[in-house]
Amino acid sequence: MADSGRRSLRLASIATMWLITACSASGAGGPSLFDARERGPAVLVFHGDTALVELPAVARVGQPATVRFTSFAGGCISKDSTQADVAGLTAEVRPYRRDPSRLQPDIVCTADLRLDNNVVELRFAKAGRATVRIVGLAQPGDHPFVLVRELEVTP
């Protein structure tokens, strides 16, 4: 029984050291693989599957209109921030992702696909038909892609 406990502790210690080493580009104590990441537009279309977008049909002037949408990530790619700018009755939403800028030859990224949830609040200063443009990329190929939705803004 005591040998089993020591063996489990030893395996846990080995696994911990392996994890620290694997997440570091130059071994334990070195800079992490995730320290060197580039920011880029989020993926809104992945092999024909398009991001889901939810927004209210009607919003009031000066009140927040919550827009929810998905973006695609996975492996070593992760979700970053989302920027939103409103000018008149046009809103431009730009979600971002983080990609490793360089990978060491012994680093492997998983091939999983993840749907990230993005939420942004928009406020329109005048009434009328508003356009919401969500700007990102389509893959494969990293082609620019824009999702366009409309909502009515009432006084």
C-alpha positions, -999 to +999 in steps of 0.1 A: +000+000+000+028+024+009+046+016-024+015+024-043+012+059-026+049+067-033+045+056-069+014+078-073+033+108-058+063+101-081+041+099-112+023+132-102+057+149-097+069+136-131+037+148-148+040+182-132+076+187-144+066+175-179+038+200-180+060+229-169+086+218-195+060+213-223+045+248-217+079+264-220+096+270-253+130+265-238+124+241-209+115+246-173+121+282-163+122+295-198+097+317-216+063+301-221+050+291-255+021+313-248+042+345-241+049+350-278+015+353-294+002+375-322-032+392-322-053+388-353-089+388-365-111+360-351-124+333-374-161+338-382-164+310-409-148+276-407-150+253-437-185+267-445-198+268-410-207+304-401-207+321-367-241+324-350-252+359-342-279+370-318-290+406-314-323+423-306-347+433-334-353+466-317-331+488-295-337+522-279-315+553-285-288+555-258-297+521-243-273+491-247-281+466-274-263+433-265-249+414-295-238+378-289-219+358-315-196+328-318-161+326-333-139+296-341-107+287-323-089+256-310-055+240-304-030+268-297-054+295-309-073+313-282-099+340-279-088+376-273-107+409-269-135+424-290-135+460-301-167+478-310-171+512-326-204+530-333-207+559-357-242+571-365-263+541-373-234+518-382-215+496-357-183+478-365-174+449-342-140+434-344-133+402-324-097+391-321-078+358-315-043+350-303-020+327-324+014+315-314+039+337-334+065+309-334+064+273-323+094+252-313+098+220-334+089+199-303+056+217-296+024+202-308-010+219-309-042+198-307-065+197-336-097+205-317-123+230-328-138+253-302-167+277-304-159+309-284-187+331-272-183+368-277-205+395-262-205+432-269-229+461-260-237+487-286-253+521-280-268+541-309-272+579-305-300+583-330-331+565-342-334+546-375-323+513-392-289+504-378-263+481-394-240+459-373-209+446-391-189+419-375-154+418-391-132+387-391-118+359-413-131+329-432-110+297-432-095+279-449-074+307-464-078+335-439-100+355-462-116+387-449-152+381-440-180+404-427-212+393-411-239+420-415-271+422-394-296+450-389-318+463-361-343+491-356-333+519-332-363+537-317-364+570-298 
